[in-house]
Amino acid sequence: MTSTARRKSYGVKGAPYGFLLPASILFVLLFALPIGYAIWLSFRKVKVSGLGLGAGARKEVWAGLENYTDAFTDSELLDGALRVLGYGCVVVPVMLGLALLFALMLDSEKVRLAPFSRLAIFLPYAIPGVVAALLWGFLYLPDVSPFYFVLDKLGLPQPDLLDGGPLFLALSNIAVWGGTGFNMIVIYTSLQSIPGEVYEAAKLDGATPLQIALKIKIPMVAPSLVLTFFFSIIATLQVFSEPIALGLHTLLEQGANTPALYTLVITGAFLAVFPLVALFLVIQRFWSLDLLSGAVKS
């Protein structure tokens, strides 16, 4: 083999590694190194000398497994894990059940206003978690909530949704309201990829719409259900901003400027949602002109 042919052979064999190199560098710099550094810091602690003032008063020393021992012997760790588990047991089944139900309804031949319905169900996902928590927080406050006003006029009991057991339901409601739309889009997209011939064959065999949904649609979108299940578990473990934002209700009860803060929250929600609505309408317009649908089919 000549030297030129040998170089070409090496170039062909090394091409895949060349394509993988940029992604590998980004993975190492932005993912692997931060995780490794976090693990390194978990074995160290800051030692304070004297009052902690002056140069050298604070220095980082090796702690070994001391940080892990303190964490696993802290009773709050187990209590917090149980609270997250209870929160997830409420959020994940309800959110995925509603997402599957909405996706099946939108995939039905008899559905009306499907584009508007998809947008309406998906829009809460576009609202940042902090803004959504503040919006619902105002609805949970007895002084400004229209729900409490109606309950008071009807003489019905008014539960405190920001304390005790009802707090789990209040947080779960925010998560379900904000996450159902995303999961619905994933499942609905999977339903749209099922060939129409499958439904036609089922109808020729005398299958009802309910039987088609239970025995054809749901089994064929099972991979999407598994995917959304893991997405929901990850979101449940990462929940943080909603409980913190709901804690602002204590400031409101102490005399904060509620109307001004409420106006600020509404403005933030509008600024977050408006670009998405505009983009959705533009895409829907092009789709109706068969510009995007033709590109997808090709």
C-alpha positions as CSV (number, residue, x, y, z in Angstrom):
1,M,0.0,0.0,0.0
2,T,1.4,3.4,-1.0
3,S,1.9,6.2,1.6
4,T,-0.9,8.2,-0.1
5,A,-3.4,5.3,0.2
6,R,-2.3,4.7,3.7
7,R,-3.0,8.3,4.7
8,K,-6.4,8.2,3.1
9,S,-7.2,5.0,5.0
10,Y,-6.2,6.6,8.3
11,G,-8.2,9.7,7.4
12,V,-11.3,7.6,6.7
13,K,-10.9,5.7,9.9
14,G,-10.3,8.8,12.0
15,A,-13.2,10.8,10.6
16,P,-15.7,9.6,13.1
17,Y,-13.4,10.6,16.0
18,G,-13.0,14.0,14.4
19,F,-16.8,14.5,14.4
20,L,-17.1,13.3,18.0
21,L,-14.2,15.6,19.2
22,P,-16.2,18.9,19.6
23,A,-19.0,17.2,21.4
24,S,-16.6,15.3,23.6
25,I,-14.7,18.5,24.5
26,L,-18.0,20.2,25.5
27,F,-19.1,17.2,27.5
28,V,-15.9,17.1,29.5
29,L,-15.7,20.9,30.1
30,L,-19.4,21.6,30.8
31,F,-20.5,18.3,32.4
32,A,-17.8,15.9,33.5
33,L,-15.5,18.4,35.1
34,P,-18.2,20.3,37.1
35,I,-19.4,16.9,38.4
36,G,-15.9,15.8,39.3
37,Y,-15.2,19.2,41.0
38,A,-18.5,18.9,43.0
39,I,-17.5,15.4,44.2
40,W,-14.0,16.8,45.2
41,L,-15.6,19.6,47.2
42,S,-17.9,17.1,49.0
43,F,-14.8,15.6,50.7
44,R,-13.6,19.0,51.9
45,K,-14.8,21.6,54.4
46,V,-13.9,25.2,55.5
47,K,-12.0,25.5,58.8
48,V,-12.4,28.8,60.6
49,S,-9.8,30.0,63.0
50,G,-10.6,32.5,65.7
51,L,-13.4,34.9,64.7
52,G,-12.9,34.1,61.0
53,L,-11.5,37.6,60.3
54,G,-8.3,38.4,58.6
55,A,-6.1,36.6,56.0
56,G,-5.8,32.9,56.5
57,A,-8.7,32.8,59.1
58,R,-10.7,30.6,56.7
59,K,-9.1,27.7,54.8
60,E,-10.3,24.7,53.1
61,V,-9.2,21.3,54.6
62,W,-9.8,17.7,53.9
63,A,-12.9,16.3,55.6
64,G,-13.1,12.7,54.3
65,L,-16.5,11.2,54.8
66,E,-17.5,13.7,57.5
67,N,-19.9,15.6,55.2
68,Y,-21.6,12.4,54.1
69,T,-21.9,11.2,57.7
70,D,-23.5,14.5,58.8
71,A,-25.9,14.4,55.9
72,F,-27.1,10.8,56.4
73,T,-27.4,11.2,60.2
74,D,-29.6,14.3,59.8
75,S,-33.2,13.5,60.4
76,E,-34.3,16.3,58.0
77,L,-32.8,14.4,55.1
78,L,-35.2,11.4,55.5
79,D,-38.1,13.7,56.2
80,G,-37.4,15.8,53.1
81,A,-37.0,12.6,51.0
82,L,-40.4,11.4,52.2
83,R,-42.0,14.7,51.4
84,V,-40.6,14.6,47.8
85,L,-41.8,11.0,47.5
86,G,-45.3,12.0,48.5
87,Y,-45.2,15.0,46.2
88,G,-44.1,12.8,43.3
89,C,-46.8,10.2,44.0
90,V,-49.4,12.8,43.5
91,V,-47.8,14.8,40.6
92,V,-46.5,12.1,38.2
93,P,-49.6,9.9,37.9
94,V,-52.0,12.8,37.6
95,M,-49.9,14.8,35.1
96,L,-49.2,11.8,32.8
97,G,-52.8,10.7,33.0
98,L,-54.1,14.1,32.0
99,A,-51.4,14.4,29.3
100,L,-52.4,11.0,27.8
101,L,-56.1,11.9,28.0
102,F,-55.7,15.3,26.3
103,A,-53.4,13.7,23.6
104,L,-56.0,11.0,22.8
105,M,-58.8,13.6,22.7
106,L,-56.8,15.9,20.3
107,D,-56.0,12.9,18.1
108,S,-59.7,12.1,17.7
109,E,-61.3,12.7,14.3
110,K,-64.3,14.5,16.0
111,V,-62.2,17.1,17.8
112,R,-63.0,20.8,17.1
113,L,-60.6,23.7,17.4
114,A,-57.6,21.4,17.7
115,P,-54.9,24.1,17.1
116,F,-56.4,26.4,19.8
117,S,-56.7,23.5,22.2
118,R,-53.1,22.4,21.7
119,L,-51.9,26.0,22.3
120,A,-54.2,26.4,25.4
121,I,-53.0,23.2,27.0
122,F,-49.3,23.8,26.2
123,L,-49.1,27.5,27.2
124,P,-48.7,27.0,31.0
125,Y,-45.5,25.1,30.2
126,A,-44.1,28.4,28.7
127,I,-44.6,30.3,32.0
128,P,-41.5,30.1,34.2
129,G,-41.9,28.1,37.4
130,V,-41.4,31.1,39.7
131,V,-44.0,33.2,37.9
132,A,-46.5,30.3,37.9
133,A,-46.0,29.8,41.6
134,L,-46.6,33.5,42.3
135,L,-49.7,33.5,40.1
136,W,-51.2,30.5,41.9
137,G,-49.9,31.9,45.3
138,F,-52.2,34.9,44.8
139,L,-55.1,32.5,44.2
140,Y,-54.3,30.6,47.4
141,L,-54.2,33.8,49.5
142,P,-57.6,34.4,51.3
143,D,-57.4,38.2,51.0
144,V,-57.1,38.3,47.2
145,S,-58.3,34.9,45.9
146,P,-61.7,34.9,44.1
147,F,-62.1,31.2,45.1
148,Y,-62.1,32.2,48.8
149,F,-64.5,35.0,48.1
150,V,-67.0,32.5,46.5
151,L,-66.5,30.0,49.3
152,D,-67.2,32.8,51.8
153,K,-70.4,33.9,50.1
154,L,-71.6,30.3,49.9
155,G,-70.8,29.7,53.6
156,L,-68.4,26.8,52.8
157,P,-65.2,26.1,54.7
158,Q,-62.1,27.9,53.5
159,P,-59.0,25.5,53.7
160,D,-55.5,27.0,54.2
161,L,-53.7,25.8,51.1
162,L,-50.4,27.2,52.2
163,D,-49.9,25.2,55.4
164,G,-49.9,21.6,56.4
165,G,-51.3,18.8,54.3
166,P,-53.1,21.0,51.8
167,L,-49.7,22.5,50.8
168,F,-48.9,19.3,49.0
169,L,-52.0,19.6,46.9
170,A,-51.3,23.3,46.2
171,L,-47.7,22.5,45.0
172,S,-48.9,19.5,43.0
173,N,-51.5,21.6,41.3
174,I,-48.9,24.1,40.1
175,A,-46.7,21.2,38.8
176,V,-49.6,19.5,37.0
177,W,-50.8,22.8,35.5
178,G,-47.4,23.6,34.2
179,G,-46.1,20.2,33.0
180,T,-49.2,18.6,31.5
181,G,-48.9,20.5,28.2
182,F,-45.3,19.4,27.5
183,N,-46.0,15.8,28.1
184,M,-49.2,16.1,26.0
185,I,-47.2,17.4,23.1
186,V,-44.7,14.5,23.3
187,I,-47.5,11.9,23.4
188,Y,-49.6,13.7,20.7
189,T,-46.6,13.8,18.4
190,S,-46.1,10.1,18.9
191,L,-49.8,9.5,18.1
192,Q,-49.5,11.5,14.9
193,S,-46.7,9.2,13.7
194,I,-49.0,6.1,13.7
195,P,-50.0,5.1,10.2
196,G,-53.6,5.7,9.3
197,E,-53.8,2.2,7.8
198,V,-53.7,0.8,11.3
199,Y,-56.9,2.6,12.3
200,E,-58.6,1.7,9.0
201,A,-57.9,-2.0,9.6
202,A,-59.2,-1.8,13.1
203,K,-62.4,0.0,12.0
204,L,-63.0,-2.7,9.3
205,D,-62.7,-5.3,12.1
206,G,-65.5,-3.5,14.0
207,A,-63.3,-1.8,16.7
208,T,-64.9,1.1,18.5
209,P,-63.0,4.4,19.2
210,L,-62.5,3.3,22.8
211,Q,-61.1,0.0,21.8
212,I,-58.8,1.7,19.2
213,A,-57.5,4.0,22.0
214,L,-57.0,1.3,24.5
215,K,-55.7,-1.5,22.3
216,I,-53.8,0.3,19.6
217,K,-53.0,3.9,20.4
218,I,-51.8,3.5,24.0
219,P,-49.7,0.4,23.4
220,M,-48.1,2.1,20.4
221,V,-47.2,5.3,22.3
222,A,-45.8,3.3,25.3
223,P,-42.2,4.4,24.5
224,S,-43.3,8.1,24.7
225,L,-45.1,7.3,28.0
226,V,-41.9,5.9,29.4
227,L,-39.9,8.9,28.2
228,T,-42.4,11.4,29.8
229,F,-42.4,9.3,33.0
230,F,-38.6,9.7,33.4
231,F,-38.9,13.4,32.5
232,S,-41.5,13.8,35.2
233,I,-39.4,12.0,37.8
234,I,-36.5,14.3,37.0
235,A,-38.7,17.4,37.3
236,T,-40.1,16.1,40.6
237,L,-36.6,15.6,42.1
238,Q,-35.5,19.1,40.9
239,V,-38.5,21.0,42.3
240,F,-37.3,24.1,44.2
241,S,-38.5,27.4,42.8
242,E,-42.2,26.7,43.4
243,P,-41.9,26.1,47.2
244,I,-39.6,29.1,47.6
245,A,-41.9,31.4,45.6
246,L,-45.0,30.3,47.6
247,G,-43.1,31.4,50.7
248,L,-43.7,35.0,49.6
249,H,-47.2,34.7,50.9
250,T,-45.8,35.5,54.4
251,L,-44.6,38.9,53.1
252,L,-48.0,39.6,51.6
253,E,-49.7,38.8,54.9
254,Q,-47.3,41.2,56.7
255,G,-48.5,44.1,54.6
256,A,-46.6,44.0,51.3
257,N,-47.9,46.0,48.3
258,T,-50.0,43.2,47.0
259,P,-51.5,45.0,43.9
260,A,-48.2,46.2,42.7
261,L,-46.5,42.8,43.1
262,Y,-49.5,41.1,41.5
263,T,-49.2,43.5,38.5
264,L,-45.5,42.7,38.2
265,V,-46.2,39.0,38.2
266,I,-48.9,39.3,35.5
267,T,-46.5,41.4,33.4
268,G,-43.8,38.8,33.7
269,A,-46.2,36.0,32.7
270,F,-47.3,38.0,29.6
271,L,-43.7,38.7,28.5
272,A,-42.9,35.0,28.9
273,V,-46.0,33.7,27.0
274,F,-46.4,36.3,24.2
275,P,-43.3,35.3,22.1
276,L,-44.4,31.6,22.2
277,V,-47.9,32.5,21.1
278,A,-46.5,34.5,18.2
279,L,-44.2,31.8,17.2
280,F,-46.9,29.2,17.4
281,L,-49.2,31.3,15.2
282,V,-46.5,31.8,12.6
283,I,-45.8,28.1,12.5
284,Q,-49.5,27.3,12.3
285,R,-49.9,29.7,9.4
286,F,-47.0,28.2,7.4
287,W,-48.3,24.7,8.1
288,S,-51.7,25.7,6.8
289,L,-50.0,26.8,3.6
290,D,-48.5,23.3,3.3
291,L,-45.0,24.8,3.4
292,L,-43.8,23.0,6.5
293,S,-46.0,19.9,6.1
294,G,-44.6,19.3,2.7
295,A,-41.1,19.6,4.0
296,V,-41.8,17.2,6.8
297,K,-43.4,14.6,4.5
298,S,-40.4,14.8,2.1
